[in-house]
């Protein structure tokens, strides 16, 4: 044994709201009789930033200091820093290697402590945290401990078997069986603790050479009915945006595939395998084409994109199967051809405005034919695409020009992936396609008031793909404000969505991690939200610099990134970690675990959901724009009909049974609109005459003109389905607008539904904080505008909208107006007042009835006995068989 023995390898991590702080501690012992070299090597995620490194050898301690990189690196032998990644150095599987080597005197030990941080990215619906365990030898004490704190609630936590780099999967659970031996997983709703503590014997069973592999944790957070989660702490905020339950948008996709001679063998075989699966996954509403390129460009279907049909998929598979590798690599012309094809298709066809267009470009090499200069290819590609669609690039193998592919994707709103040529490349390709194959929203914009925030990271995103996440962070200007206003606009399908919410600032945390076992000894004061903001900002500056062609702008971006990296102690391409001696008498470093500060951590915030508002929508425009009329069904339920021309109101009760579905408006044949309300039961109040109470628990609004759509409203949520299903929370203000329908939610208050600008309904939400036994959360239904309903409309409320009712009381010279103004003493005294309705005489009595539209009460003439004679037929004729029942059982009675 000529190398020092590793006695301890300890990794400790805290992930708080997707931001991971990792500390690696390693002790090496030289028990030999002469000095020996010890090498500490750690693979860390390429996306991570190193934030600290310390080492002690015997009684000497060296600490790392992050300094700006000079134009020429000094060759100081004490300088230790992360090497710049190269295509051969773990870049393709998303890792970079940190290396430090020292000579340990005889009979002495050395200790290395490395800190790094990263913001976890959501892919295929999961966050994946990975620790590389490759100590290169068996270790006496090996332990990995990961603590996860997510205020939103942790769901689907899984720890798959160890993975070696060759089998880097695509995030799918395929082949994942059970956690590695000695793994212990424990979690509550918001906190998880995972430990991996294999003995030397267990390590031997995994790998005798000490290369155990990647220890992986995958999880997601709870997003019930939510699209956004905003967290605020000490003057900084981070906003996570990942909507669920949205229907996919149609895609127009052009696959541009390298078929040059260098693709011969495994690479082309794997590309074909992946493409066969990908073609199978295209949806019926998608359109596609395939271009194969070498020194010549071969387009499968000239000048068009074809719809997804069984025959087209079969022919496309044949075309791919027959591709043979030959010739050079004309990247420039291949991209020009693909861009022209897609641009022409968009211009010449009446493509679905909501569809998402993209090019997926795959190559294994560098440009060798035609235009070979990278800068020219980049500018040609940008000119051809003109921000009309996004370009996604894939590189296979070691010869690929990863900088060119990365920059092409960056400049054209896409992403890039680099894969090694190995037996699993086909599943990598398929995994990448899965990430971008299901676009759900386009043109997402997130706004905060300009006077309240500054230095906000990117807030406009061309697309949102299923399973991913959009993250925005920023600083608060006004620290004294108690809330932050957030607006999200986006488009999906034929709808625009505008979402608003106010986020409370600095609520005391319900999930303070102090006092949680394993997390109580953190000494660092790290505001995890501030560090997430700095991490994102530096990444964006690096990307902007990569995209820039202006040397002055490049230098300015570099300086900004450098000064921020120095302020936050991050090792980046522009900063370097220099080792300095701490002096002979310094204390050897303890394993000081840098834990995030949780003082005043903001409780999980509000969720946002919706589509994008057209530019015309002004802030605040949706606040109670439509006045609520008296014509309504609310409370127990009490029905009120307003007759403005007669200047009085009529009211009645319907004592239905829990579960009954009452037809409120039925105009299916003419305007296409039907409204049904479902009853829920509750015990009667004490000392009352009723056996039970009933309330509306669900209001269903159906409209079948110009196309069929429906709304299902409960006190908690609104489901809108117009061929595509969208779920909105009643606790979030939002506006959703499609061609013939607008839904405006005022949080916890009311929902306004406008159909074709001529019919409006308002649904009030009644929420009890502490309900009595006879109270239930319920809805009230008000007809605000009935102009668009026909004179034949029916239902418990609908039948009165076009009919006048007369009050027969000639003996009293009290005008109807006076009745409406409460001057009704004589009428009140006479119990036998009568209404004339469609030829029927209905005895009524004078009542004051409370309604919930802001006025405390309404004066009305009350018809007893379940509105006997007032309504056509009996109330049982108004029972629908199910919430979506549009039947009309009054075809004959209507003519009365």
PyMOL commands that set and color helices and strands:
alter all, ss='L'
color gray80, all
select helices_A, chain A and resi 87-91+165-167+200-206+261-263+266-281+310-321+331-348+374-385+402-411+425-436+528-547+551-568+798-800+816-820+825-829+864-867+875-878+893-895
alter helices_A, ss='H'
color red, helices_A
select strands_A, chain A and resi 5-16+19-30+36-45+49-57+60-68+95-104+108-119+122-123+126-134+141-149+154-158+183-187+191-196+211-221+228-233+236-241+251-258+287-293+297-299+306-307+356-363+390-396+416-419+439-448+453-454+460-465+470-476+483-492+495-504+526-527+575-581+596-597+632-634+638-643+648-653+661-667+673-683+692-703+709-713+717-721+725-729+733-737+741-746+750-755+759-766+778-785+806-808+833-837+840-850+857-863
alter strands_A, ss='S'
color yellow, strands_A
deselect
rebuild
show_as cartoon
